Amino acid sequence: MKQTSNYLAFDLGAESGRAVLGRFDGEKLTLETLHRFPNGPIKLFQSLYWDVLRLFNEIKAGLAIYKREYGKEQLAGVGLDTWGVDFGLLNKNDELLSNPHNYRDPRTEGMVQEAFARVPREEIFRYTGIQFMEINTLYQLLSMKLQNDPILEQAETLLMMPDLFNFWLTGVKACELSEATTSQLYDPRQKDWAYPLIEKLGLPKHIFQKIIPPGTILGPLHSTIAQEIGLEGVSVIAPACHDTGSAVAAVPAQSENFAYISSGTWSLMGIESPEPIITEESLAFNFTNEGGVFGTIRFLKNIMGLWLVQECRRTWAQEGEELSYAELTELAAQAPAFGPLIEPDSTEFLRPGNMPERIRQFCARTGQAQPKSKGEIVRCALESLALKYRWVLEKLELMLGKEIGTIHVVGGGSQNWLLCQLTADATQRPVVAGPVEATSTGNILMQAIAHGEVGSLAEAREIVRRSFELITYEPHGGDGWEEAYRRFLKIKEQLPKVQ
């Protein structure tokens, strides 16, 4: 029997991070969480930042825990993934010039329109195929340029968030493909940075680094870290460094006719495509073409996701009532079905704040009764998400010219049984939920692929099916969903160009 290989995945999400040990015996993968730590924006005056030095210290703490508990076993690889769009800037001495901003920072307000004043919307989409969201790297950099930010003038190197951590781990400066594509500054057809667009926007071209594919071995741990932790000869691998890229690699699909929802703080819903889909329809519906593994494109749409519930929970905790996500789900399950609805992607839900009050205000503004109890508010959020998933599914099927058979829900949101069932009911498609730790799973399997232990994406997905419990939610009938969807579409029509 093959000797078990150990891989360590660092998965940094917008709410928390974890170090996950993957043990692969050639047939099955088992996971063990070695270290968990909180994450989130740090507010300083009016700005939001990431505490990157603390996060890097947590990464080193995860390595130290592995050394302490499994130090006698060789660690085959370390891989890291994070959220998209954010970045750090280094000076000529490779020093970090400032704390990286959080993508919810208000500095990007109005920047989409500022970009269009320089380059038409259609032209930006032709270059990049990326959806228009004011959080994108493009608008963060444009904000810095328009404010004459001296940090941008001093910058010699731009590294997306996982690339920054990988540089600190190895000393190697490179941008991994799946993360680079989230910037809206990458050309998926030329397979390089969109330098003509960068030049037209007046952004410095020299700060952009070489792009590497998912599954690239960057090199060994930097000698200073290897000595500090006591881990020698460990490879650092760029899996798919965007967390959704790793999560989609772990979708346990058996055929090509599926859609996925990577469900967490955001819901990323889409399909895999062999080529970018850059058309008038994908522009009109504001879909995106992000880099995937094995040369695929993640053709998808960002949806606000469980951020709605996370912010409700945070607000209620501040008011003195700590409720778990399981408790909130049960309260929502007991609340009346088909109550008021929201458009999850309406701009008032993007920034941190009193989410229950924002949901109530949205309902009042759109002529609906306001949800009162906590259960009613969470039910409103979950039913609205399920209906938004239906809208996205319909647009995918329209653009692809075919019906999609199954929806795979992966990630932390796959544990929300109510949202999974509501999704099956709203879309009238079977929903396969799991694995929960999809991002870490995909991260580890891409490391195993880099080392030649797994030969293909299909083989990796077969390993996922063998290794983890999956739950299938069959759709239930009922006319209530049709009426609710009509109401949802009517609400969308009242809003200014919310896709």
N, C-alpha and C positions, 0 to 999 in steps of 0.2 A: 504494500500500500504506500502511496505517495506520502512523503513527509509533509506535515502541516507547515504552511507559510504564514507568517505574521505580517500584517500591514496595519498602519496607523493612519486613520482619516481624521483630519480636523475640519469640522463643518461649522462655519461661523454664519449664523443667521442674524436677522435684524433684532430678534428678541433675546436670543441666547446662543451660546456656542458649546461645542462638545468635542472631546477626543474619544474616538471610537476605535477599539481594536477589532480587526477582522482576522479570523483564523480560517484559512482555506485549505481543505484537505484534498483538493482535486475534484471533489464531487459536490460538497456543500460548503456554504459560508456561514459561520456563526459570528455574531457581534457581541461585544461587551463594551459598555460605556465606562471609560476609565475616569473621565473628568468632565464636569459640567460647570459652566460659568455664565453669568448674566451678560447681556449686551444691550445696547440701546443708546439713543442720542443723548449727548451732554449739552444742556443749554447754557450759553454764556452770553449775557445781554440778549440780543435778538437772534443770535446765530445758534445753529445746531452742529455739533461735531461728533466724530467717533474718537473714543479713547484708545488709539491704536497701540500705544506703548503698553498699556495694561493688557490689551488683547494679546500682544506678542508675548508678554510675560506669562499669560495663561497657556499659550502654545508651548512655551518652554516647561511650564508646570506639567502639562500632559506628557511631554517626553520624559520628564523626571519620574512621573508615576509609572510609566512603562518600564523604565530602567529599574525602579525599585521592586516592582511586582513580577516582571518577566525578564529581567536582565540577563538571565542565563540562556534565553532563547534569542536567536538572531532576528532582528527586525529587518524584513526585506525591503520595506519602503515606507515613506511618509508622503501623504498627499493632502492638499489643502484646497478648500473651496469657500467662497463667500457669496454675498449678494452682488448685484451688478452696479454699473454706472459710476460708482465713486472711485476716487483716485488720490494718490499722494504725489507731491512734486518734490524733486530732489535738486539740490544745487550742484555746482561743479565738483564739490567734494563728497557727493553722494549723501549729503545730510538732508533730512526731512525739513522742508522750509516752514511748514505749519501743520497743525492738526488737520487731517482731511475732514471736509464738511460732510454732514449727513445729507442724503438726497432729499430729505423733507425740509431742508433749510429754505427760508423764504427768498433767498437771493435770486432764485430762478424765475420768480413771478414776472410775467411779461416778456420773458426771454424768447419764447417761441415766436412771438410776433416780431421781436427785434431780429431774429434770424431770417424770417421771411422778408423783411425789408432789405436784406442783403442778398439772399438766395431764395428764389421761389420755392414754395412747399413741394411742388411736383419735382423740381430738380433735386432737392435734398433727398426725396424718396427714391428717385432714379439712381442716385449715387449709392444709397445705403440700404434701401428696403426695410428700414426700421420705423416702427410706430412712433408717432409724435407724442412724447410725454415730457413735461417741463423738467422732470428730474434727470433727464439724460445728460451724459457727460458734455455733449455739445453745448447745451444751454448753461451748464455750470462754468465752462471755460469762457463762453461768450460773456457771461456776467462779469467774470474777472477782467476780461479785456475792456469792457465798457466802463468799468469802475477804475480803470488804470491801476489795477492791483499790482504793486511792485513784486509780489511773489511770482506772478506769471512771468514778469520780465527777468527775474533771477533764475527761473527754472531751466535746468538742463535736461531733466528726465521726467517723464510722466509714467507712472506705474499704477495700473488698476489695483484695487485693494488686495486681491490674492497675490498679484505679482509683486506688490510691495513686501508682503510677508515672506514670499518665496525668496526675494532678494536678501532679506535679512537672515533667512535660513541658510542660503547658499553663497551669496555674493554674486549671483547671476542675474543680470537684468534682461528680462524678456516679457512679452505680453502674450498670454495664452489666448487662443482663438475665441473660445466660447465667451470669455469675458470681454475681449476687445470688441466683439460685435455689438455689445449692449451700449456702446458709447455713442452710436449714431454717427461715427466718423470712420467706419470701415466699409469697404466696397466688396460685397460678397462675390461679385462676378470677376473683379480683378484680383481678388484674394490678397488684398493689401489695404493699408490705410487709404482713405479717400483723399489723397493729397490735393487734387484740384478743389474739392469742397473746403478743405482745411485752409487753403490759400485764399479762397474767396471770402471766407469768414474772418480773415486777418489773424488767424491763430498761428502760433509758432510751429513750424513743421519739424524742427530738429528734436523736439521733446519726445516724439513717438518712437517706441522701441520695436525691434524685430518681433514678428508674430510667429508663435510656435503652435503646432497642432496638439490637441488633447492626447495624453499618453506619452508625452515627452519626458525623458529622464533628464532633469536639470543638472544633476551632479550630487556629490555627497554633501551631507551637513557641513556647514562651515566649521573650520577647525576650532574656532573659539567656542562654538556651541557644543560640538562633539566633546571637547575637553571639559566644559562646564557640566554637561549632563552625564558624561561617561558613556556615550553611544558612538562607537567608531564604525566606519564602513557602512553607513546607512544612506541609501539613495533617497533623494527628494524628487518626487515625480509630480508633474503638472497633470492632474487627471482631466476632467472638464472642470476648470476652476470656477466657472459660474455655477452656483448651486443647482439651478434648474437643469443645466447641461448634465451634471452628474445624476440628478434625479431621473431624468428622462432615459439615461442609459440603463437604469434599473427597472424600467417599466416591464412587467412580466408578460408581454404580449406574445401570442403564438402566431399571429398573422399580421399583415400590414394594414388591415382595415380597422384601425382603432384611432381614437383620440385620447389624449391624456390630460389630466389636470394635476399639476404639481401644486399641492394644496398646503398653504401655510399662511404666513403674514400676507403674502400675495397668492392669488390663484393664477397660474400660468396654464392656459388651455390652448391646445393645438394638436398638430400632427407632425410626423417626420416627413421630410421631402428630400429627394435626391438633389434638387436644384432650388435656388431662391425663386419665390413667386412674387415678382415685382410687376404688378398689373394695375390698371385703373381701379379694379374692384378692391384689390388689397390695400390700395391707397385710400379709397373711399371709406372702407371699413376699419382703417387704421390698424392693420395687422403688421406683424413684424417677422423678419427673417434673421434669426440668430444662429450662430454656429453650433453644430452638434458634434457628436463623436462619429468616427469612421466616415467623414466627409458629408454627413447629413446636415440638413438645415432644419432647425426647429421653427416651423411656421406656426406662430401662436399669437395670442393676445394676452396682455396683462389685465387682470381684474383685481379689484381692491382686496378681495380675499378676507381671511379671518382677522385682519387688522381691525375690522369693524368691531368684532367681539373682543379682541384684545384691549382696544381702547375703552370699550364699555367696562370691562373688568377692572382696568386700571383706575378709571374714574370712580367706580363704586368702592374700590379698595381705599382710595383717598378719602371717601366719605365715611369710612369705618366698617364696611362690610366686605370681608374677604370671601370670595366664592371661587371654587375651582371651575375649570372648563367643563368637567363632567356635570357639576351641579347646574351650571348655566344651561347646558344642553338639556337636562331633565326639565328645567323650568320652561324652556322653549317648547319641548315636546308636549307639555301640559297646557300650553297656551292655545287659544283658538286658531285654527288654520285659516289661511286666505284673508288675513287682515291687511293693514296698510303695507305699502311697498316703497322701496327706495331704488334709485339708480346707484348701485354701489360705487361707480366711477365718477360720480359728480364731485366737482373740485372741493366742495366744503368738507369732504371726508378724508382728504389727503394728509392734512397736517395733524400733529398731536393736539388733543384738546378734549373737551367734554362731549364725547361721542353720543351718549344717550340724548343729550339736549339737541345736538345737531340732527339726529335722526328724527326726533319729534318735530323740530322746526321744518325739516324737509317735508314731512308728511303734511304739516299745516299749510305750507306754501303751495303744495300741489293739490290742495282741496280734499285731503283725506283726514280721517280721524287719527288723532295722535295715540301711539301705543303708550300705555301707562306703566304696566308692571315690567319688571326686569325680563320675565319670560316673554312678554309680548314684544319687547324691543329686540331681544335676541332672535325670536321667531321671525320678525320682520326682516332682520339682516340675513338670516339663513335662507328664507324663501326667496328673497330678492336675489341672492347669489345664485340659487338654483335656476331662476328664470333668466338671469344673465348668461349662465352656462348654455341654456337652450338657445338664446339669441346667437351666441358665438358658434354653437354647433350648426345652426341653420346657415350661417354665413360661410362656414368651412365647407359644408356640403354643396352650397351654391357655387363656390369658387372651384371646388374639386370636380364637380359634376357627378358626384356619386353619394350614396348613403353610407354613413359611418355606422359600423355594427356595434361596437363596444366602447365604453368609456372607462379608462383606467385612472383611478385616483390614487396618487402616491404621496408620501410625505406625512407630516404630522396631522394634517387635516383629514387623512383617511381614517383616523380614530373617531371622528365625529360621526357617529352612526346616523344621526338625524339628518345632517347635511348630505351624506351619501344617499340615504333613502329619498330625500327630497329631490336630489339631482336625478336619480333614476326615474322618479315620478314625473318631474317637469320635462325631461327629455324623451321619456318613453324608450330608454335604452338601458340594458343591463349595465350596472356599475361594478367593477372589480376593484376592491379597496385593498391596498397594500403593495409593497411593504411600507411600514411606517417610517423606518430609517432609510428611505430611498436614496437620499443624497449621499449618505455615508456608504451605502451599498454600492452605488454607481462609482463613487470615488475609489473604493477599494478594488472593484473589479477592473477599473481602468488601470490601476497600478499593476494588477496581475497581468493584464494584457501587455503592458509595457515590458514586463519581465518575461513574456512568452508563455505564461502559465495558462492563459485563456486565449483562444485563437480568433474569436469573432464576436460581434455584437449578439448574434443569435445564440451562441454558446453561453455568453454572459447572462442572457435572459432566461435560458434554461436553468442555469445555476440558481437564479432568483426564485424560479418556480419550485425548485427542489428544496430550497432553504427556508422559505418563509410561508407562514399561513396567510392565505388570501381569502377575503370574504366577498361573496357576490350578492348584490342587492338587485332583485328583480323589480321592474317597474309595476306599480299598481295603477289601475285605471281611475277614472273619475273626471267628471266635467269641470270640477272646480279649477283644475289647472289651466284649462283653455280660457276660462273667464279671467283668471288671474294673469295669464300671459297677455290678454288683450289690454287689461288695465296697465300692465307693465309697459307695453309698447306706447300706450297713450301718455304715460308719465314721461317716457324718453322723449316723445315729441315736444313736450313742453320745455325741454332743457336746451341750452345753446350748444349744439354739436357735440353732445356726449356720446362717444362710441363705446 
